[in-house]
Amino acid sequence: MKKNITFVVNPISGARDKSAIKRYIDERIDKDIYNIQMMMTEYAGHATEIASHEREKGTDIVVAVGGDGTVNEIGRALVDSNTAMGIIPCGSGNGLARHLHIPMNVPKAIDIINGGNVQSIDYGRINNLPFFCTCGVGFDASISMDFAKKKTRGFVTYIETTLMDYLRYKPETYNITTENEEQEYKAFLITVGNASQYGNNAYIAPNASLMDGLFDVIVLTPFNIYDVPVLAYRLFTKKMEDDAHIIKFRCKHLTIKRAQPGSAHFDGEPYEMDSTIDIQMFSKCLRVVIPHFI
């Protein structure tokens, strides 16, 4: 019996021609395995609505054709269900897809879906909002907030935003409570990694796993401008945890308290949050189509 698969295409993610992607899907997907449906999102949150409906129908796979935002919208609708999520990465960062070794090349990503290898991965909730890749507060949250306001997207714009934010950003003091201990840190940023990277192969938590039931928490303590080149090098060479300014630990549950409300981020999207932020792990609750070699 054929499986039912629905491709949910975000027409505004990234810079790729979505008409070409639709053609690739039609030509390359194995029609001996799948009955195909394709839908386009029309507004923020629409992907979640579509995926929720497909879950209720018992659709076997819902494929996110877009970036980490689209992945998040679909993933949140499919947790704790038998419907699996596939990914054709077409966004700016594609953090979850890169962690899972899903190719950035569309035909090759479709081949992964044809392979049909489904595994269950962890996900987290930040103040009850689901995330699948990373979340956090501090400098990276500030960048996410400012990047979201830009008229152009992409890696170059992200780097420009990062440099401008660095010149004005001041570290804050945070109290972190986990199931094991309570500590206070003055930090430039705190990132909670379910997956290993932000996207674009920027590995903030290079040893994070999607299948171990634990977050990798990275605390970057204050540093001076002369440290920036080394930190940037470590970020893109999976050596971030080797830096003297990094404090790293693992946990299933943490609460972050700061002096006042402010920005946070999850899966690359900015969000205004309270001074108290609660982050919880949910182990192996989302079925995802991934390469056979993982």
C-alpha positions, -999 to +999 in steps of 0.1 A: +000+000+000+013+035-009+020+060+018+004+094+018+029+124+017+021+161+018+047+187+008+042+220+025+060+247+006+068+281+021+070+304-010+090+332+008+117+312+026+153+316+013+160+328-022+153+296-042+128+294-070+099+274-055+084+266-089+117+247-097+114+229-064+079+218-071+091+205-105+119+186-088+094+170-064+071+159-091+099+145-112+120+128-085+097+115-058+090+078-060+054+075-071+055+038-065+059+045-028+039+077-023+006+093-030+016+130-033-001+162-023+015+197-024+003+228-006+016+264-004+016+284+028-001+318+027+006+333+061+025+328+093+012+298+112-004+283+081+022+254+080+011+244+115-026+244+105-018+223+074+003+198+094-023+195+121-049+187+096-027+161+079-019+146+113-057+142+120-061+125+086-033+100+094-010+112+066+023+093+068+047+121+061+045+159+060+075+176+044+087+210+053+099+228+022+114+259+037+137+270+064+139+265+102+108+285+107+088+263+084+104+232+101+093+245+135+057+252+124+053+217+110+073+199+138+052+215+165+021+201+149+035+165+146+051+159+180+037+128+198+021+115+166+027+087+141+030+113+112+067+118+104+083+151+092+105+153+061+127+183+053+137+199+020+159+227+032+153+260+015+159+286+042+187+309+053+202+288+080+187+253+078+201+243+112+181+212+118+185+199+083+223+204+084+225+187+118+207+157+104+229+156+073+200+163+049+215+176+017+211+213+007+207+200-028+170+196-035+170+164-056+193+147-031+170+158-002+141+142-021+162+110-024+164+109+014+126+110+015+124+082-010+147+062+013+120+064+040+143+060+070+123+074+100+138+080+134+125+097+165+143+128+178+141+150+209+126+184+211+124+212+236+099+238+249+109+273+259+081+289+279+059+261+264+069+271+228+083+241+209+118+242+194+139+216+176+173+231+170+185+258+195+171+285+218+186+311+240+190+346+254+216+373+251+236+384+221+223+357+196+187+366+206+195+403+199+209+394+165+178+373+157+155+402+166+175+427+144+180+402+116+142+397+114+137+434+107+161+434+077+147+437+042+172+412+029+181+377+042+211+354+038+245+348+053+260+382+044+232+401+060+235+380+091+272+387+094+266+425+090+239+424+117+262+404+140+290+430+137+267+460+142+251+443+173+285+434+188+295+471+189+265+480+212+257+448+231+263+446+269+265+412+287+238+405+314+237+386+346+216+354+346+206+329+373+204+293+359+187+265+378+188+229+365+177+196+380+213+194+394+223+228+406+218+266+406+245+290+393+248+327+385+267+338+354+276+371+337+272+361+301+274+374+266+249+347+255+233+315+268+224+289+241+205+258+247+213+232+220+190+204+212+209+202+178+245+213+173+242+245+153+224+277+146+225+271+109+250+279+081+273+254+098+278+277+129+283+250+155+275+266+189+271+232+206+291+208+184+286+178+206+248+181+209+227+151+200+190+150+190+186+115+205+202+116+239+174+132+259+197+161+271+203+197+262+239+210+256+239+244+274+266+268+262+274+299+283+297+324+266+312+347+292+324+382+285+354+387+262+372+415+244+373+424+208+407+407+203+390+374+210+364+377+182+385+362+154+393+331+175+357+327+186+345+330+150+370+304+139+359+280+167+323+285+158+327+273+123+352+245+130+332+227+157+357+238+184+336+263+203+337+242+235+375+244+236+374+282+242+383+295+277+353+318+276+329+289+273+311+271+302+292+240+291+269+216+308+241+191+300+206+189+316+170+180+309+154+211+324+166+246+332+151+279+343+169+311+333+162+343+353+173+378+343+167+413+356+140+422+332+120+408+302+137+410+268+145+391+236+150+354+233+152+331+202+142+296+192+150+280+159+162+312+145+131+332+153+131+361+178+106+364+206+100+388+235+099+368+267+095+374+305+124+377+329+119+341+338+124+315+311+116+278+315+131+253+291+122+216+291+133+185+272+109+160+256+128+129+245+122+111+211+088+126+205+091+137+168+094+112+139+117+125+112+128+112+078+166+111+079+195+095+059+202+059+066+238+065+077+229+085+108 
